[in-house]
Amino acid sequence: MNDFHKFRQNAENCQRLAEAAKDEAEAKRYGRMAEAWLALANEQDWLDGEAPTEWPTTGKDPLMGFRAPPVMRASIVKWAEKQADKPTLSEAIPRLVAVGLTAKVRPKGDTESKHARAKELAHSAIDKMSDVSASADDKVARKRRLMKGPEEFREARMDRSERK
């Protein structure tokens, strides 16, 4: 294993540590270390004569720039490394933007209507299974208990996070 691969492995290790960091400062520290190891790997690759000495000419499209935190940059690099053609960072970013723009996003109102429909179906199913010999008050109390769910699971329910 040559120095380039060792440096690249160190960059990947730092990236993993950044992703597993407990706080933002630690994530930034490891993210900067990952960037530094990656830059060192690229420099070593150039010194070994592996990297091109001249950069390819730029395209005709307008330049777009943005600031990316080290963790995001490292995630983009990690994604690019998983691709078959191993795109550069400059090639990977437009590809990811294109993927994001073609992704279908569900409207938020759709979830609310599904929630209301599920609640309606649950009410009707409980009504069909209710004890005909029970009083109206007992039926209402039993139905309420079933709809709320067991006490042990109430706090874990995602749809009830704002209510107690």
N, C-alpha and C positions, 0 to 999 in steps of 0.2 A: 504494500500500500504506500503510494507516494504522499508527499506533503499535502498536495491539493486535496486528496481524499480524506486525510486526517483532519485538515482544517474544516472541510465541509461537514464531516461527522461531528466535530465540535460545535459547529453552527446549528446543526440539527438537534444536538443534545441541549444546547442553550434554548432553542425554540421550544422544546418539550417542557423545559423548566419554566419558561415564560408562560406557557399555557396552563401549567399546573400551579402557578404562583398563588399565594394566599391573599396578596394585596397588590394594588396598582403599582406601588413603588418597586416591589420585587419583580413584577412582570416587566416594567420598563427596563430595569437593570439587566435582566436576562435577555430581553429583546435587543438592547444595545449591544450586548455581548455577541448575540447571534449575528447581528449585522456586521460587527467587526470581524468575526471569524469568517463570514462569507466574503467580505472584502479582501481579507488576507488570502483566502482560497483562490479568488479570482486573480489576485496579483501574482500568486505563485504559479497559477496556470499560465499566465502571460509570460512570466519569467522562464518557464519551462518550454516556451514556444508552442503551447497548445492553443492558446486563444488568438484570435485574429489581431494583427497589429493595427489595422485600420477598421474603424467602425463603419457599418453599412450606411449608405446615404439615407436620408430621411424621406418620408413620403411628402405628398403635396397637401395632405389634410392639415387643418389648423391644430396647433399644439394645445393640449388640455393638461393642466397639472392640478394636483391636489396633495394635501398633506396626509400622510398615513402614519398612524402610530406604529412603533416597531413590531408589535404583536400582529397587526393587520398585514404589514409588509411580509413578515415571516410566513403568515398563513397563505399569502398569495404565492410566495416562493415554493412553499410545500405543495400547494395545488399544482403549480407548474411542473414540479418534479414528477408528479404522478401521471402527467400526460405523456402519451406515446412519443410525441415529437419534441418533448422537453423545451417548451418555448421560453424565451427570455422574459424577464420581468416586464419589459416594455411591450412584449407581445401578449403576455398573459392577462394584463389588466384590461385591454379592450375586449378580449374574449370573455372574461368574467362579466364585464358590463353588458355585452351582448346576451349572455345567458340570463342575466338578471332582467333585462328588458323583455325577453321572450317568455319569462316565467309567468304563469297565470296566477293571479291573486284573487282569492274569493272575497266578495263584498262582505263587510261586517254585518249588515242587516240579515244576511242569509243565516248566520248562526243563531240570531235571536228568534227567527221564525221557526227554525228547527227545534230550539229549546221549548218554545211555546207548544209546538205540535207534540213533542215527546211528553210534555206534562199533561196535555189533553188526553193522549193515548193511555198514559198511566192511570189517570183518574177513571177513565171508562173501564179499563181492565180491572181495577180494584172494585168498582161498582158491580161488575158482573160476578165477581167472586165473593162478594160480601154475604154475611150470614143474614138470611131473611128473618130469622127469629130475634135478632138483636134490635135494640131500640135505636131510634134515629140518632140520639146523642152518642151511643156506643159506636154506631157506624162512622159517624163524623170523627170521633176520637181515634178509632182504629185507622181510618184513612189518613188522618194527619200524621200519626206515628209512622205509617208505611212510607208516606211521601217524604218525611224528614229523614228517614233512615236511622240505623242504629246509632246510639250516642257515641260509641267508640269511633265511628267513621265520620262524624259530622264535621270535625275540624279538618279532615283530610280532603274533603270534597272541594274540587276546584270551582264549581259553580256557586259555592256559598262562601267564598273567601271574604266578601265584604260584610256578610251578615253573621250574627251569632245566634 
